Amino acid sequence: MATIIDGRAVARQMRQKIAAEAQKLFAERGIVPGLAVVIVGDDPASHIYVRNKKRACIDVGFYSEVIELPQDTTMDELKAVVERLNRNEAVHGILVQLPLPPQLDDREIIQTIDPKKDVDAFSPVNAGRVLAGKYDFLPCTPAGIMALLKAYNIEVEGRECVVVGRSNIVGKPMALLLLEANGTVTICHSRTKNLEEHCRRADILVSAVGKPGLIRGDMVKPGAVVIDVGTTRLPDGKLVGDTVFDEVASVASYITPVSGGVGPMTITMLLQNTLTAARLQSGAK
Ligand code: NAP
């Protein structure tokens, strides 16, 4: 039976460290790391995510600002809000909660965020830096997964890593980070033929799709490490991942649960990036 990776415990430890570092930054330079989150419209799930981010900021002693805009906000209005935040010295990190209403172009908005404040690391500048291996911030979910692997002393070097999903925010940067850690990486997606075969070769299998039941026990190599990023809300309200948990847990050596696996790490890395942004903007090391 696999060891269940406890993302909540790892996140708690990291957040304690972040809180201590934030206190130090305040003591030495009088700076309180600040994160602004912009949310447009009234998607209930997005509002829950934003509330969680605000609470996490407050818990570690950060300044937190949430800007709520109406569903019919225009591009010019949203850009003006982001530009104002770019100039606000109390705000070191800016995050625009996705998805945006259809009249808004998320790519253009993300490009409006000052790259020094782009703590999601979604902008082309920061994505390019990740590709080049010279970055200040890493996208939060893949960075959180790397931190989990480290916390459990799971070696990546020389191992077969299979990432299912190729989105700009999870799959692609995940593959890059595993590559940087000297894994041998395969990326699978909706057009991949023989997904089962690719998955069965993986020593480390990361599934970031959002399709419950996609990864079954017979697709996993005995002893593999399985990271389930997928989160799908079922009609009964239950949150599930991509794996058939019981089947996969009986074959794998390590597995992340949904919830309490990758999720808590994503917000933790957002806090880490905000702290880094505050340090860089203040000239601290
Ligand atoms: P996304 O943009 O929808 O990407 C999904 C990816 O899965 C795409 O690359 C797609 O391939 C691929 N895919 C779809 N069906 C497939 C299939 N049958 N076989 C193989 N690949 C398939 O989603 P995302 O933003 O990357 O998020 C992925 C999942 O992670 C979602 O459930 C999301 O809610 C969750 N998530 C969780 C966290 C967390 O903190 N826990 C953070 C971010 C995301 P194509 O490119 O070919 O379409």
Boltz pocket constraint, residues with backbone or C-beta under 6 A from the ligand:
constraints:
  - pocket:
      binder: B
      contacts: [[A, 141], [A, 164], [A, 165], [A, 166], [A, 167], [A, 168], [A, 169], [A, 170], [A, 171], [A, 188], [A, 189], [A, 190], [A, 191], [A, 192], [A, 195], [A, 207], [A, 208], [A, 209], [A, 210], [A, 211], [A, 214], [A, 228], [A, 229], [A, 230], [A, 231], [A, 232], [A, 262], [A, 263], [A, 264], [A, 266]]
      max_distance: 6.0
